């Protein structure tokens, strides 16, 4: 397996994953989406709410606020020493007190842990007018997207096979395929069509170029062929800011390895082969 990055920062990663099966590529994608834990508000106690928004709708909005997460500080409730009762090791408490007129935003949430703050401080929650008041306490816990979408650390996480474009010698450089390409990755050079340097990964494999080539009447077979590499994939991963993308990838790989080791252990136990 080989990973080659096209770009990488805290929010977005674009990379090529080579030497793996489609099953592993999809496992990696699913692990990044649903198996990497983050903090999200799960319990809300509303002491005073005279705004126009129902308590349930307000709690729903609070739960969807992404929160910066330090996975070395917090643990899952089921593995915490408090046995899920709620302590600083598995949860963080937020308080909010606001009076109108104002727009209540995520910046009004005051965290117990200064590091566990909302990713963005301008997320609107509710607009309150003069005389209206909002007082509440919220508790965020660590969990995974498998439990609920609010714990998903990714906004975008997808992949496609790496495209392969083959242009045969019967190409006469008419340029019909160039005009049809929606991604503008083809160009006529001399008397033949070529792929513009560095733009091959942008190909969506729509095959409009093949149809345009056949429509020119050069024969029954197009001069340009679109295919893909079965063991090479282009990934795009964008995080919600709760975790750096590099951390999401690392934790997903650790989860896959842990599941694989556990499966191997159980297979050895069933087969009675404990030495291997």
Beta strands, then each sheet from edge to edge (+ up, - down):
strand 1: 2-8
strand 2: 12-18
strand 3: 38-49
strand 4: 91-99
strand 5: 102-105
strand 6: 110-111
strand 7: 124-128
strand 8: 133-143
strand 9: 154-167
strand 10: 186-189
strand 11: 192-195
strand 12: 224-239
sheet 1: 1+ 2- 12+ 9-
sheet 2: 3+ 8- 4+ 6-
sheet 3: 5+ 7-
sheet 4: 10+ 11-
end
